[in-house]
Amino acid sequence: MPLSLFSAIYAVLLIVTFAAGIWLLLHLTALARIVEGKADVVPSPKRPRASPRAVRLAVAAFGGGLLLIVTMQILAMTGVANGWAG
């Protein structure tokens, strides 16, 4: 795999993770409804603007993107990614 492809995948994952994180920050009332009984969070009396399914999808995108970014960063720092260059 060429290193340019590795960089492109990294950039796409970075954009997805940032977009999901910003979306979650903008929809904190909906996120508070999702974690209402599991965390020390009091949801707002206002009705959330996003569906629970959308919040779960954003949390999954954020968590998965973050995990993959950290994995790719470790691969790059240890030199494993350099071995993939043809």
Backbone as a printed PyTorch tensor [residue, N CA C, xyz], in Angstrom:
tensor([[[  0.8560,  -1.1710,   0.0000],
         [  0.0000,   0.0000,   0.0000],
         [  0.9010,   1.2330,   0.0000]],

        [[  0.7040,   2.1200,  -0.9540],
         [  1.5260,   3.3310,  -0.9800],
         [  1.2320,   4.2290,   0.2240]],

        [[  2.2460,   4.9600,   0.6330],
         [  2.0840,   5.8330,   1.7960],
         [  1.0860,   6.9580,   1.5330]],

        [[  0.9040,   7.3370,   0.2670],
         [ -0.0860,   8.3720,  -0.0290],
         [ -1.4950,   7.8710,   0.2770]],

        [[ -1.7540,   6.5890,   0.0480],
         [ -3.0550,   6.0130,   0.3920],
         [ -3.2380,   5.9690,   1.9090]],

        [[ -2.1590,   5.6390,   2.6100],
         [ -2.1880,   5.6400,   4.0750],
         [ -2.5330,   7.0370,   4.5960]],

        [[ -1.9320,   8.0540,   4.0090],
         [ -2.2100,   9.4380,   4.4140],
         [ -3.6360,   9.8480,   4.0680]],

        [[ -4.1340,   9.3990,   2.9270],
         [ -5.5010,   9.7300,   2.5250],
         [ -6.5140,   9.0820,   3.4740]],

        [[ -6.2930,   7.8400,   3.8380],
         [ -7.1860,   7.1640,   4.7870],
         [ -7.1460,   7.8870,   6.1310]],

        [[ -5.9620,   8.2700,   6.5600],
         [ -5.8050,   9.0030,   7.8190],
         [ -6.5770,  10.3210,   7.7810]],

        [[ -6.4820,  11.0370,   6.6600],
         [ -7.1750,  12.3180,   6.5310],
         [ -8.6900,  12.1400,   6.5540]],

        [[ -9.1890,  11.1270,   5.8690],
         [-10.6400,  10.8740,   5.8660],
         [-11.1140,  10.5230,   7.2680]],

        [[-10.3730,   9.6750,   7.9660],
         [-10.7530,   9.3200,   9.3370],
         [-10.7210,  10.5390,  10.2550]],

        [[ -9.7560,  11.4020,  10.0550],
         [ -9.6630,  12.6210,  10.8650],
         [-10.8640,  13.5250,  10.6360]],

        [[-11.2690,  13.6860,   9.3900],
         [-12.4220,  14.5260,   9.0660],
         [-13.7090,  13.9260,   9.6460]],

        [[-13.8750,  12.6040,   9.5230],
         [-15.0720,  11.9480,  10.0630],
         [-15.1260,  12.0930,  11.5760]],

        [[-14.0040,  11.9070,  12.2410],
         [-13.9720,  12.0160,  13.7020],
         [-14.2630,  13.4430,  14.1570]],

        [[-13.6510,  14.4220,  13.5040],
         [-13.9240,  15.8180,  13.8580],
         [-15.3820,  16.1900,  13.6000]],

        [[-15.9280,  15.7460,  12.4740],
         [-17.3210,  16.0660,  12.1490],
         [-18.2730,  15.4410,  13.1610]],

        [[-18.0220,  14.1920,  13.5410],
         [-18.8850,  13.5350,  14.5310],
         [-18.7630,  14.2210,  15.8870]],

        [[-17.5600,  14.6150,  16.2680],
         [-17.3630,  15.2970,  17.5460],
         [-18.0440,  16.6530,  17.5900]],

        [[-17.9390,  17.4070,  16.5180],
         [-18.6050,  18.7080,  16.4650],
         [-20.1160,  18.5340,  16.4660]],

        [[-20.6150,  17.5390,  15.7330],
         [-22.0590,  17.2780,  15.7070],
         [-22.5470,  16.9150,  17.1090]],

        [[-21.7860,  16.1020,  17.8230],
         [-22.1810,  15.7360,  19.1900],
         [-22.1720,  16.9580,  20.1150]],

        [[-21.2060,  17.8430,  19.9520],
         [-21.1840,  19.0640,  20.7620],
         [-22.3850,  19.9590,  20.4750]],

        [[-22.8120,  19.9850,  19.2270],
         [-23.9680,  20.8000,  18.8730],
         [-25.2940,  20.1770,  19.3130]],

        [[-25.3050,  18.8960,  19.6140],
         [-26.5260,  18.1910,  20.0160],
         [-26.3610,  17.5690,  21.4040]],

        [[-25.8600,  18.3660,  22.3330],
         [-25.6310,  17.8530,  23.6820],
         [-26.9220,  17.4700,  24.4060]],

        [[-28.0220,  18.1210,  24.0890],
         [-29.2790,  17.7570,  24.7520],
         [-29.7060,  16.3500,  24.3610]],

        [[-29.5140,  15.9880,  23.1060],
         [-29.8600,  14.6360,  22.6630],
         [-28.8940,  13.6170,  23.2550]],

        [[-27.6210,  13.9740,  23.3500],
         [-26.6410,  13.0710,  23.9560],
         [-26.9420,  12.8590,  25.4330]],

        [[-27.3690,  13.9050,  26.1230],
         [-27.7120,  13.7790,  27.5380],
         [-28.9100,  12.8520,  27.7290]],

        [[-29.8530,  12.8540,  26.8010],
         [-30.9960,  11.9380,  26.8860],
         [-30.5520,  10.4870,  26.7510]],

        [[-29.5480,  10.2430,  25.9290],
         [-29.0710,   8.8730,  25.7070],
         [-28.3820,   8.3290,  26.9560]],

        [[-27.5700,   9.1480,  27.6290],
         [-26.8060,   8.6880,  28.7960],
         [-27.4720,   9.0900,  30.1070]],

        [[-28.7510,   9.3420,  30.0750],
         [-29.4610,   9.8800,  31.2400],
         [-29.3290,   8.9970,  32.4770]],

        [[-29.5400,   7.7040,  32.3890],
         [-29.4920,   6.8490,  33.5670],
         [-28.1310,   6.2670,  33.8600]],

        [[-27.1740,   6.4620,  32.9780],
         [-25.8770,   5.8130,  33.1070],
         [-24.7680,   6.7460,  33.5640]],

        [[-25.0260,   8.0140,  33.5940],
         [-23.9930,   8.9690,  33.9740],
         [-24.6230,  10.0340,  34.8750]],

        [[-23.7870,  10.8220,  35.4870],
         [-24.2590,  11.8880,  36.3550],
         [-24.5700,  13.1120,  35.4980]],

        [[-25.5490,  12.9380,  34.6040],
         [-25.9210,  13.9850,  33.6710],
         [-27.4180,  14.2330,  33.8170]],

        [[-27.7900,  15.4860,  33.9140],
         [-29.2020,  15.8500,  33.9850],
         [-29.5950,  16.4340,  32.6400]],

        [[-30.5200,  15.7650,  31.9340],
         [-30.9070,  16.2960,  30.6210],
         [-31.7090,  17.5780,  30.7350]],

        [[-31.6530,  18.3430,  29.7040],
         [-32.3780,  19.5960,  29.6310],
         [-33.8780,  19.3290,  29.5180]],

        [[-34.7180,  20.2250,  30.0370],
         [-36.1590,  20.0320,  29.8610],
         [-36.6040,  20.2550,  28.4140]],

        [[-35.7330,  20.8750,  27.6170],
         [-36.0560,  21.0690,  26.2020],
         [-36.0300,  19.7320,  25.4770]],

        [[-36.8360,  19.6460,  24.4490],
         [-36.8780,  18.4380,  23.6380],
         [-35.6300,  18.3730,  22.7630]],

        [[-34.9630,  17.2010,  22.6900],
         [-33.7650,  17.1240,  21.8420],
         [-34.1130,  17.2550,  20.3600]],

        [[-33.1930,  17.8480,  19.6090],
         [-33.4260,  18.0740,  18.1850],
         [-32.9830,  16.9050,  17.3190]],

        [[-32.2750,  15.9450,  17.8790],
         [-31.7690,  14.8100,  17.1080],
         [-32.3530,  13.5170,  17.6620]],

        [[-32.5160,  12.5460,  16.7950],
         [-33.0710,  11.2560,  17.2110],
         [-32.0080,  10.4500,  17.9670]],

        [[-32.4370,   9.5210,  18.8080],
         [-31.4640,   8.6690,  19.5120],
         [-30.6020,   7.8500,  18.5450]],

        [[-31.1860,   7.4540,  17.4290],
         [-30.4190,   6.6820,  16.4460],
         [-29.2810,   7.5210,  15.8570]],

        [[-29.5500,   8.7780,  15.5700],
         [-28.5210,   9.6610,  15.0310],
         [-27.4120,   9.8990,  16.0510]],

        [[-27.7810,  10.0150,  17.3150],
         [-26.7770,  10.2260,  18.3640],
         [-25.9010,   8.9890,  18.5020]],

        [[-26.5150,   7.8170,  18.4990],
         [-25.7360,   6.5760,  18.5990],
         [-24.7980,   6.4130,  17.4010]],

        [[-25.2680,   6.7760,  16.2220],
         [-24.4280,   6.7050,  15.0280],
         [-23.2450,   7.6660,  15.1420]],

        [[-23.4860,   8.8660,  15.6440],
         [-22.4000,   9.8430,  15.8010],
         [-21.3930,   9.3860,  16.8550]],

        [[-21.8840,   8.8000,  17.9440],
         [-20.9770,   8.2900,  18.9750],
         [-20.1380,   7.1450,  18.4160]],

        [[-20.7710,   6.2570,  17.6430],
         [-20.0330,   5.1430,  17.0310],
         [-19.0020,   5.6540,  16.0240]],

        [[-19.3630,   6.6560,  15.2220],
         [-18.4200,   7.2180,  14.2520],
         [-17.2560,   7.8930,  14.9650]],

        [[-17.5590,   8.6110,  16.0370],
         [-16.5000,   9.2890,  16.7870],
         [-15.5660,   8.2680,  17.4400]],

        [[-16.1380,   7.2870,  18.1120],
         [-15.3120,   6.2830,  18.7950],
         [-14.5160,   5.4230,  17.8280]],

        [[-15.1620,   4.9750,  16.7630],
         [-14.4570,   4.1670,  15.7740],
         [-13.3750,   4.9350,  15.0510]],

        [[-13.6720,   6.1720,  14.6860],
         [-12.6750,   6.9980,  14.0230],
         [-11.4890,   7.2850,  14.9250]],

        [[-11.7720,   7.5540,  16.1810],
         [-10.6920,   7.8220,  17.1300],
         [ -9.8150,   6.5850,  17.3240]],

        [[-10.4420,   5.4250,  17.4340],
         [ -9.6930,   4.1820,  17.5920],
         [ -8.8100,   3.9080,  16.3760]],

        [[ -9.3580,   4.0970,  15.1860],
         [ -8.5810,   3.8560,  13.9730],
         [ -7.4680,   4.8860,  13.7900]],

        [[ -7.7220,   6.1260,  14.1600],
         [ -6.6800,   7.1580,  14.0610],
         [ -5.5200,   6.8460,  15.0010]],

        [[ -5.8350,   6.4460,  16.2190],
         [ -4.7730,   6.1040,  17.1750],
         [ -3.9990,   4.8850,  16.6750]],

        [[ -4.7040,   3.8960,  16.1290],
         [ -4.0380,   2.7100,  15.5910],
         [ -3.1130,   3.0800,  14.4390]],

        [[ -3.5890,   3.9090,  13.5210],
         [ -2.7540,   4.3110,  12.3910],
         [ -1.5600,   5.1530,  12.8510]],

        [[ -1.7580,   5.9670,  13.8730],
         [ -0.6590,   6.7720,  14.3960],
         [  0.4100,   5.8730,  15.0230]],

        [[ -0.0140,   4.8450,  15.7380],
         [  0.9430,   3.9010,  16.3300],
         [  1.7010,   3.1600,  15.2360]],

        [[  0.9790,   2.7470,  14.1860],
         [  1.6420,   2.0660,  13.0680],
         [  2.6720,   2.9800,  12.4020]],

        [[  2.3580,   4.2450,  12.2740],
         [  3.2930,   5.1820,  11.6560],
         [  4.5050,   5.4370,  12.5540]],

        [[  4.2820,   5.5590,  13.8650],
         [  5.3880,   5.8540,  14.7690],
         [  6.3300,   4.6610,  14.9360]],

        [[  5.7950,   3.4420,  14.8750],
         [  6.6470,   2.2710,  15.0420],
         [  7.3610,   1.8760,  13.7620]],

        [[  6.9830,   2.4670,  12.6420],
         [  7.6480,   2.1710,  11.3870],
         [  6.9990,   1.0530,  10.5860]],

        [[  5.9250,   0.4890,  11.0890],
         [  5.2380,  -0.5890,  10.3740],
         [  4.6670,  -0.0780,   9.0700]],

        [[  4.1510,   1.1340,   9.0620],
         [  3.5590,   1.6950,   7.8520],
         [  4.5960,   1.9070,   6.7600]],

        [[  5.8340,   2.1470,   7.1340],
         [  6.8940,   2.3130,   6.1390],
         [  7.1550,   1.0220,   5.3800]],

        [[  6.9530,  -0.0990,   6.0330],
         [  7.1540,  -1.3860,   5.3920],
         [  6.0970,  -1.7000,   4.3450]],

        [[  4.9670,  -0.9790,   4.3710],
         [  3.8990,  -1.2290,   3.4010],
         [  4.1660,  -0.5430,   2.0740]],

        [[  5.1250,   0.3520,   2.0500],
         [  5.4130,   1.0630,   0.7970],
         [  6.0530,   0.0800,  -0.1890]],

        [[  5.4600,   0.0220,  -1.3500],
         [  5.9100,  -0.9540,  -2.3410],
         [  7.0830,  -0.4800,  -3.0290]]])
